[in-house]
Amino acid sequence: MSTLTEEQLSLAESVRDFCQKEVGSKEQRDLLTNNGREGHSLELNRKVAELGWAAINMPEEYGGSGGNHVDLCVLLEELARGMAPLPWLGTSLITGGIYNRFASEELKTAVLGRLAEGGALAIAMSEPGAGSDVAAVSCRADRKGDGWVINGQKTWITNAHQADSILLVARTSRGEKRHHGLTMFHVPTGIDGMEIRGIDTMNGAEVNDVFFTNCEIPADAVIGEVDQGWYQLMAGLDTERLILAAQMLGTAERAFDDCLKFVTERTQFGSPVGSFQAMKHRIADLATEIECARLLVYSVAAQADSPQPGANISRLSSMAKLKASEVAKTAALEGMQMMGGYGYSSEFPMTQHLSAALGATIYGGTNEIQREIIGRSYGL
């Protein structure tokens, strides 16, 4: 963290103070999330927006703060470390980035302005038959008069039930290449012909099925160019992976903090359990792995802001997402083991850290896909 500017260090401190004040206790977090049944708190999201953080990396002309990738990582790392129930702020920022790159001025003003006010955005790519293989998307958008009509199903759509709008990836044609013929659309939630159904998960209300039945949208709902959705998606993947990596870095750090506190205070056989060699060495290994993840995440963020000659940002962002999520998973599993029955108990947050980390190895491109991307970058 020594490479951060004074402003970024101040941001980190401010976010830590905010989390301590607003979500420093389990009781506060439970109150904001209906006892953990709602993963993301819109109420807290609005408070973050009042501080100018909800659209931290969006342009100032659309209500954002004009921050860079490092600023973004600082915010998301500290929110995750503080256990702020805002896991899908990252999803909103990922989606907002696509609007910022490709949407019309009218949509940018409306959608990014709403994001800056504390609104939520969702992106719908996955389908029952199209997960990692986005080219298999079959949800269709067909021309009807001056507009479009959508039919099909999306699944595993993060935070669709709380979002103001959904960025939909639908098929508009088929070409020689499998990825050709996908188009992005802006679809307000609650529109006629759209139905959102929640999917129960270990993290409560977080993902959804979204059904479209003769759902009509206007011509100006197209984001970017017709049939170019795949290439537009690819343009934002590096930032998406970096966002997820920063969140998982914060989760790993919090799992470590909670575990360290426990093994320091818990006494067995007349001594703190952390003083036993088996525990001490596990703590040392975890601390080392987390520091490696931190250095990687911020190195990639810095290079994304100021690319170095020959830097492969796609490879590095995949590495960051892979490393941070795997370290978070390890930290939660090791924390649970070192805390014994207390780690398994819902009285302590280790189970929450574990479920968050497990999810992060799947969404945003599974870690198996990240390994494929990294391998291909070496010509394999």
Stockholm file with secondary structure:
# STOCKHOLM 1.0

chainA/1-380         MSTLTEEQLSLAESVRDFCQKEVGSKEQRDLLTNNGREGHSLELNRKVAELGWAAINMPEEYGGSGGNHVDLCVLLEELARGMAPLPWLGTSLITGGIYNRFASEELKTAVLGRLAEGGALAIAMSEPGAGSDVAAVSCRADRKGDGWVINGQKTWITNAHQADSILLVARTSRGEKRHHGLTMFHVPTGIDGMEIRGIDTMNGAEVNDVFFTNCEIPADAVIGEVDQGWYQLMAGLDTERLILAAQMLGTAERAFDDCLKFVTERTQFGSPVGSFQAMKHRIADLATEIECARLLVYSVAAQADSPQPGANISRLSSMAKLKASEVAKTAALEGMQMMGGYGYSSEFPMTQHLSAALGATIYGGTNEIQREIIGRSYGL
#=GR chainA/1-380 SS CTTSCHHHHHHHHHHHHHHHHHHSSHHHHHHHTTTTTBSSCHHHHHHHHHTTCTTTTSCGGGTCCCCCHHHHHHHHHHHHHTTCSCTTHHHHHHHHHHHHHHSCHHHIIIIIHHHHTTCCEEEECCBTTBSSCGGGCCCEEEEETTEEEEEEEEEEEETTTTCSEEEEEEECCCCSSTTTTEEEEEEETTCTTEEEEEEEETTEEEEEEEEEEEEEECGGGEESCTTBHHHHHHHTHHHHHHHHHHHHHHHHHHHHHHHHHHHHHCEETTEEGGGSHHHHHHHHHHHHHHHHHHHHHHHHHHHHHSCCTTCCHHHHHHHHHHHHHHHHHHHHHHHHHHHTHHHHSTTSTHHHHHHHHHHHTTTTSCHHHHHHHHHHHTTC
#=GC SS_cons         CTTSCHHHHHHHHHHHHHHHHHHSSHHHHHHHTTTTTBSSCHHHHHHHHHTTCTTTTSCGGGTCCCCCHHHHHHHHHHHHHTTCSCTTHHHHHHHHHHHHHHSCHHHIIIIIHHHHTTCCEEEECCBTTBSSCGGGCCCEEEEETTEEEEEEEEEEEETTTTCSEEEEEEECCCCSSTTTTEEEEEEETTCTTEEEEEEEETTEEEEEEEEEEEEEECGGGEESCTTBHHHHHHHTHHHHHHHHHHHHHHHHHHHHHHHHHHHHHCEETTEEGGGSHHHHHHHHHHHHHHHHHHHHHHHHHHHHHSCCTTCCHHHHHHHHHHHHHHHHHHHHHHHHHHHTHHHHSTTSTHHHHHHHHHHHTTTTSCHHHHHHHHHHHTTC
//
